[in-house]
Amino acid sequence: MAEIVLFSLSISALYSLVAIGFTMIFGVGGVLNLAHGALLMAAAYTAYTAKVFLGWNIYLSAALAVAFSALLALAVYGGFTRYARPIFALVAAHAGFYLGSSVLHLGLPPSLTLAAISGAALGTSAYRLRRLRPYALWILMAALLYYLLGPLLGLELYLAGPLAPLIAALFALGRVRGWIKRDEHGIFLISLPYVAYVAGGIFRLSPWLALAVAVAFAVLFTTGLVRYIQGSTIVTMIVTLAFALVLEELVKILFGPTPRILLPLIKGNTIIWGVKLGNTQILAFAISWLAIALLWFFVRWTKLGKAILATAQDRIGAALVGIDPEHVYVVTWTISGALAGVAGVFFASSLAMLPTMWRDPLVIAFAIVILGGLGNIQGSLIAAYLVGFLETLTVYLLTPSWRGLPSLILLVLILILRPRGLFGRELQ
């Protein structure tokens, strides 16, 4: 019995993270995000990529995975257009850093450091100065596009050289003529070489396939998806599910269907009540509850957290007292993505990673949210532990192949007997 309790506590902690992120999005924005499980999968494979392909240590890989999952959730909702200025400044700093470290240094570490820092500072300053901003932006676009067309796509210098500034000049002409409304839309062109480098340089895709992947992600980063369609529940569900399926196919292209596993964050085992638990399982339980505690503190005791609560209760009323619902949605989606990322890292270190690994957590999270009550965080937390205990009990007493059955049975029973869930309120 002790073994069942301990293992159910471990898996339920991860289920609670996924379910709380799922229910937050519904409670605040009324959106059933069927791409939520795909965020978990994206985090798992991001951590694996950073560890295996980039050679990062496991903790930096896990941090990158959580950050990427949060940013991907933000991109799915509304894109990065409203955050264009800091993004442009960071890219300008990176370009200046690259220029300083590769061209200006004299071969000595102090001079290399000085040149790199100076280049980064100049790049950032050129963008921040209002008069220089248009020129810095266009030059930055031309340089990045040259890198995309030359080293990444393999075009000859006589083609890539004139073509890159020509495309940047066309963007500038579009701004002058009013065809392109804001400088922020330049994120599309600026993000292309970065995504193409990951797709082609790390995953060894063919150059033009890498460009196609880069264009798809650049469109997503620039425009987003959900904010345009969240008024229609059915359309939102279809689009988010389609995004999850597209992401699954992309993972199959990049990694193949072979199962992979991430090294445990902490090696070794610990004996508790005579039961041997992996240290990573114990860490997962502790990190999950730390994340939940931080979320509770944020929602209850910060101004932005109270704005999230107010928007969840009455969006129009919150807007009337000066709360920006759009900003609240952005923060909620980002938090939801980060929670899914934490769960994804621990799932990757304890279970085999597959392109389809997002499906079961999504179904289980959906069942948990229905059981606890849509939009009710406390109800989702309690329901996660109930589902986790029943699932572990099924594995030990029956067969592992039936582990997902209890959540589906509970889902059907709750929908028949108490559609609003155990702790939910009546939907108007």
N, C-alpha and C positions, 0 to 999 in steps of 0.2 A: 504493500500500500504506500509506503514511504517513497518508493521509486516512482509510482504513478503521480503522486502529489508533486514531487520535485521536478519531474520532467514536464508536467502540465504547467507548473509555474513558469518554467523557462520558455516554453513555446508560446504561452498566453501573453507574456510580456511583449513579444514581437508582434503578435496579432493585435494587441491593444494599440501599438504605435500606428500600424496600418489603418486600423478601424477609426482611430481618433482623427487622423488626417482626412480620411474619407468623409466622416460625419461633419468635420469643421467646414469643408467646402459646401456641403449641402445645407448646413445650418445657417451659414452666412449668405451664400449666394443662390441657394436653391438649385444647385447643379449636381447631378449624379455623374461624377467623373469616372467613367469606365476605363480611362487611361491610368488610373491610380496605381494599379498593379504593375504597369509597364515602367513607372518611375522606379519601383523597387528593382526590377530587372536591370534597368539602366545603371543604377547605382552599383549593383553586383558586378556587372561587366566593366564598369569604369574602374572599380577597385582592382579587378583582375588585370586590366590593361596597364594601369599605373605600376602594379607590382611586377608583372611579367615582362612587359615590353619596354617600360621606361626605367625599370630597376629601382623604383622608390621603395622605401621601407613600408611595412604594412600599415603603420599608423598614418603616415602621410597619404597613402593610397586610400585609406578609409575616409580621411578628411576630404580628399578630392571627390570621392564618390558621393558623399553627403552634399557637398557644395554643388556638384553637377546635377544631382537630382533636384535640388531646390531651384536652380536656375532653369532646368528643363521644365519644371512645373510652371515657373513664371513665364517662360516662352510659350507654353501651351495655352496659358490664359490670355496674355495680352502682348507678348513680344517685349523687346527691350527699347522701343523707340523713346519712351518717356525718360529713359536713363541714358540717352545718347551722349550727353556732355561728359559725364565721368568716363564712359566707355571710350570716347574719342581721346580724352586726355591720357588714359592708360595705354591705348594703342600708340599714341604719339610718343609717350615715354618709352615704350618697348622699342619703337623704331629708332628713337634717339639712342637708346642703350645699345642696340645692335650696331648702329653706325659708329658710335664711339668705341665700342669694344673691338670691332673688326677692322676699322680703317685708321683711327686716330692714335692708337696706342703705339708706344715705342718698344714694346717687348718686355717691359719691366712691370711687375705686379702693381706698384703704386701708380705708375702712369696709366696702366690699364684701368684701374679702379677710377682714377680721376676722369679719364676720358669717357668711361661708361656713364658715370654719374652726371657729368656735364652734358653729354648727349641726351640723357633722359630728361634733365632739367630743361634744356633748350626745347626739346620736343613738346613737353608739357606746357611751357610758357608760351610757345608759338600758338598753341591752340587757345589758351586762356585769354590772350589779348584779343579784344574784340576786333580791332582793325586787321590783325593778321590772321584771324580765324578762317575766313574763306580760303586764303592762299594756303595756309597750313593744311586745311582739310583736303584741298584738291591735290596738293603735292603728296600728301600721305596716301591718298587713293591711288595716284599714279605709281608710287613706289611699290605699294602692296600688289597692285594689279600686274606690275612688271614681274614681281616675284612669282605670282600665280601663273602667268603666261610663259615665263622663261624657265626657271628651274623646275617648277612643278609639272607643267604641261609639256615642257620640252620644245617650245617654239624657239626658232633661231633669233639671234639678237636683232637682225634687221626687221623681223616681224614683231617681236615682243616690245622692242624699244619704242617704235612709233605708236603701236596699238594701245599700250597702257595709258600714256598721257591723252590719247584721243578719247578713250572711254571716259577718263576723268573729266576731260573738257566737255564732253557731251552732258555729263551730270551737271557741270557748272552752267552750261547753256540752259539746261532744263530748269535750274534754279532761277536764272535771270529771267527767263520767259514765263515762269510761273507754272510750267508743266509739273515740276517737282516742288511740292509745297514747302518742305522744310529740309534743313541740313540733316536732320535726324534720319531721313531715309537713306543716307549714305551708309548706315550700318549694313545694309545689304551688300554693298561692294566691299566694305572693310572686313566683313566676316568671311568672305569667300576663301581667301588664301589660308586662313587659320583652319577652317574645317577641311579644306582640300589637303592641307599638310597632314592632318590626322588620318584622313581616309587613304591618302596615297602613300605618305611617307612611313606611317606606322603599320597600317594594315595591308600595304602592298597592293592596293587596288590599281587597276589601269588608270592612267591619267584622266581620261575623259569620263570614266565611271566615277572617279573621285570628284571631278567637277560637278557631275550630276548630283551627287550626294551633297556637295557644298551648296549648290543652288537651292536644293530642297530645304536644308537647314537654315540658310540665309533668309529664305522667304518666311520660315517659321519665326526666326529671331526678330525679323522686322515687323511682322504683322500680328503674330499670334493667331489663335483660333477661337477660343471659347467666348471672349468678350463680345464678339459680334453675333453670337447665336444663343447666348444663355437665356434669352427670353423664351425659347422653345425647348421644352424638356426633351422631347423625342429627338429633335435634330441634334441637340447637345450630346445625348447618349450615343447616337449613331456616329457622330464625328469623333468623339473621344475613343470609342471602341475601334473605329477605323484607324486612328492614330496609333493605338496600341498594337494593332495587327501589322501596320506598316513598320513600326519599330521592331517587332518580332522578326519580320522578314529581313530587315537590315542587319540585325544581330546574326541571323543565319548566314548572310552573305559575308560578314566580317569574321565570324568565329566558327561557322559551320555548326552542324547539329551535335557534335561530340560533347558529352558532358565534361565540365571543368569544375574545379574546386579551388577556392581561395585558401591560402594557409591560415590557420587559426591565429587570432589576434594575440592570444596568450596560450602557450603550449602547456601541456601537462593536465593532470586531473586532481580533484580534491574529493575526499571522502566526507559525505554529510549523511548522518543517520544510517551509516552503513551502505550508502549508495554512492557509487563513483560517478561524479559529474565532471564534464570537461570544464576547464577554467574559462573557456570562451563562453560557455552557457551561463556561467555565473556572472561574467562580465556583461553579457547581453541583458540579463535580468536587472543588474545594477544600472546600466546605462539607460535602459528603457524607463525605469522609474525616475532616474534623474531628469530625463527629457520631459516626462510627464509633470514632474514637480516644477521644473522651470516654466513649462507652458502654463500651468495653473497660476504661478506667481505672475507671469506676464499678463495673463488675461484678467486677473483679479486686481492687480495693484499698479498697473501702468496705464497711462492715458490712452495709448494706442490699443491696449488690450480691452479697456472699457469701451472704446469706439467699436471694436469688433463685436462685443456683446450687444451694444446698442443697435448696430446694423443688423445683427442676427434677429433681434426682436422686432424691429420696425425700420426698414430701409428708408422710407420716406420721412419718417419722424427724425431719424438720425441726420439725414441730409438737411432738414429744416433747422437743426441746431448747429450746423456748420461742419458736420463730419463729411469727409469726402468718401463716398461708398467705393469709388474706383480704387482709391489707395488702400482701403480696407480689404478689398478683394485681392489685390496684388500681394499684400502681406499674408493673407490667409493661404493663398495658393503656395507661396514660398515656404511657409511653415509646414504645410501639408507635404510638400515635396521633400523637405529636410527630414521629416519623420519617416517617410517611406524610404529615404536613403539610408537612415540608420538601420532600419529593419532589413534592407537589402544587403548591407554589408555582413550582418550576422547570419542571414540566410545563406549567403555565399560561402561563409566559412564553416557551416555545419551541414549543408545539403549540397548536392550536385547542382551546378548552374547549367541551365538549358534555356534555349530561346523561348520555351513555353512555361518557364518557371513562374511567370506573373499571373497565370490563370487561377491556380488554386488559392493563393492569397487574396486575389480580388473577390472570388466567390465567397470565401470564408469571411472577409471583411464586410461584404454586402450582407451576409447572413447575420453577422454580429451587429451591424448598424440597424438592421430591421428589428432584431431581437431587443436591442437596448432602446430603440426609439430614434428615428431620423432626427439628426441635429442635436442629440443629447450626448454630451461627452461622457458624463458620469455613467449613463446607461451603457454606452459602448465599452467602457472600461470593465464594468461588471460582466457584461455579456461576453467579452473576450475571454475572461477567465472561465466562465461557464462552458463556452465552446471548446476551449483548450483542454479542460479537464475531461469532457466527454470524448474528445478526439483521442487523447492519450489512453483513456479507459478502453476505447474501441480497439486501439492498436494492441494493447496488452491482453485483452480478454478474447478478441475475435481474430482479426487479421489486419496487417498494415494497409492492405489494398482498400479497406473500407474506412480509412481515416477521415475522408471528407463526407461520409454519409450522415453523421450526426448533425452537422451544420445545415445540410439540406433539409433534413427532417424537421429540425427546429424552425427553419425558414418557412416551410409550408404550414406548419402548425400555427405559427404566430400570425401569418397572413390570413389564416382562416379564423382563428379565435380572437386575436387582438391586433388588428392591422396597424395600430399606431405604436406597437411595441410595448415592452414592459414599463418603460419610463418616458415614453414620448407623449407629446401633446396632440390634440386633434388638429388635423390639417384643415385650413380654411379654403 
